Amino acid sequence: MANVLTLSASDLAALLCSKVCHDIISPVGAINNGLELLDEGGADEDAMMLIRASATNASARLQFARIAFGAAGSAGSQIDTGDAQAVAESFIANEKPELIWEGQRALLPKQKVKLLLNLILIANAAIPRGGEIKVSLDSLETAPVFTIKATGRMIRVPPHFLELHGGSVGDEPINAHSIQAYYTILMAAEAKMEIGISTTGDSVTLTAR
């Protein structure tokens, strides 16, 4: 799998920045629309509701990205899985699925927590029509095991993630659309954890151990 991890540090940083900017353009744009409604007058309540909801969405996305993609502390630092749960719940609250989180709270190496959050993003993308994402954390004090099960209609694991997981970059170069999948594989390698994928008719289960 290491043969697909060929991006330079500068390209990786640029593509991750592009992804984060793309993710927050929509809610920030909606805030601007709400302000324009206020300027026009006559729709104060609707405008304020739009601004509040969009600001909450933008904040949730940025807080999630700070841990999932950002430095989140100095080199070699650990992250509380309780913090990961909080940002995941806030993020998924603005998405279609319901999030269920099971497992004890613990401090883990940041690469492992980043991997966990990125696997949640993969699970969310696998059920675009909504459903349920169940996160289970086991053996955190010894050898952590993450299990993320996404259940819903029209299950479809992102193809670029499947290609990268299988050791191929596919026909297209890594871009802003596939960088999150690439980063997930990179975090697995740095965390020294192996990702497993299994699917049924209405669910996909991602594991990392």
N, C-alpha and C positions, 0 to 999 in steps of 0.2 A: 504494500500500500504506500510505502514511503516514496515510490517513484512518481506519484502524482503530485507530491508536495513540492512543486518547483517554483512557485512564485517568489519573486524578490521581496524583501521587507517593504520597500517603497511601494511596489504594486499592491501588496496585501493591504497596506495602510490606506492607499488611495481608494481601493475598491470597497473596503469596509466603510470608509467615510461616505462614499457614494450611496451605499446601502442605507446607512443611518439617515442621511439627508433625505433620501427617497421616502423612508418610513415616516418622517415627521412633516413632510411637505403637505400632506392632505389635512391633518388637524390644524396646522398653522395657517393654511389657506382658509380653512373654515372659520378660524378666529378672525381673520381679516374680513371675511364675508359678513360676520356678525357685527363688526365695527362699522362696516359700510351701511348695514341696516340701521344702526343707531344714528349714523350721520343723516340718513334720509328721514328718520323720525317715523312715528306711527306703528312701530313694531318692537317696542322696547323689551317686552317680556320674551318674545320669541328670540330676539337677538341675544339677550343675556343668557337664555338657556343654551343657545348654540355656542356662545363664547365659553361658558362654563364647561360644557361637555367636551368641547374641542381642546380646551386648556388641560383638562384632566387626562384626556387621551394622549396629548403631546407629552405631558409630564411622565405618564406611565411608560411610554415608549422610550423616553430618554433615560429614565431610571433603570429600565430593563437593559438598554444598550450599554449603560455605564458598567454593569457587572458582566453581561454576556460577551461584550467586545472590548471594553476599556481596560485600563491598567488595574483598577480595583485594588490599589495597594502596591507596596513595593515588591520587588522580586522575591519569590519564595514565600509570599504571604498566604494566609488562609482566609477563607470566606465562610461566614456563618450560613448554613443551609436555611436558617430561618429568614435571613435577608433575601436569599434566592426565592424562597416561597412567597414572600411579600411582593417582590417585583413581578414574579410570574403571575400571581393572582391579579394584580393591578393591570398587567398587560392583557391577559386573557379576558378580563372583564369587558374589554372593548372589542373582542373577537367573537366569533360565532359559538365555539365550543364551551362547555362547562368544564372547569378544572377541579379535580379531586386530588388532594395531596396527602399521602400517608407516609409516616416515617419519623423517627426521632430527630431532634435538632442536634447538629454537631458542627464543629469547625473542620473544614476539609481544604486541601490544597486548591488554590484558585483555579488551576487548569481543570480539575475535576468538576468544580461547580460551573465553570464556563461551559464545559461539555454538557452537563445536565441541562442548562438553560437552552443551549443550542439544539439539543435533542427535542426539547419541548416545541421549539420553532418548527422543526421537521415534522413533528406529530401534528401540529396545527395546520401546516400546509397540506398534510395528507388527507384532511377532512374539510375541504373548502366549503361544504354545505352545513358544517356544524356537527355537533355530537358531543362526545365526552373524551376528555384527556385525563387519564388516571396516572399519577406519578407515585411510585413506591420506592422508598429508600431503605436498603437493608445493609446490615453488617458495617455500619459507618465507622465503628471504632476499630475494626480490623481490616477487612478487605471490602470496601464499598461496592455495592451493586445497585445500579439504577435500572428501574423498569418503567417505561413510559408506554402505556397502551392507549391508542386512539381508536375510538369506536364511532362509526357514523356511516352515512350513505356515500356511495361513489368514492370509496377508499382509493387513493392514488399516491403512493410515495413519490416525492419529487424525483423525476428521472435522473437529473444531474447528481443527486445524492446517491442514487443506486449505482450510477457509473463510477463515481469517485470511490464509493465503498468497495466496489469490485476491482479497483485498481486501474481505472481508465478515466481519462479526462473527457472522453466523448469526441464528437466531431467539431465542437466549437471551443474556443479558448475560454478560460475562466473570465467571467465578466461580473457586473454588478448584480445580475440575477442569480448567478450560481456561487457567488463568493461565500454566502452563509453556509452552504453545504460543504464547500472546501474548508472553511474555518472549523466546522464541526469535526471533520476528519483530522485536521491539524491538531485540535485540542485533544482528541482521542490519543493521537500519537504522543503528544507531550505529557498527557496524564498517564500514559502506559496502560490504557484501558482498551479493551476490544469491544467493538460495536457489533451487536447481533440484530438481525431483522427477520421477523416472521409475520406472515399475513394469513388472514382467513377471509371469508366472504365480506365481512363488515368491520374488520378491525386490522390494525397493524400494531405489532409490539416491537418496540426498540429497547434493547438492553445495552448496558455498558458495565463491564466488570474487569 
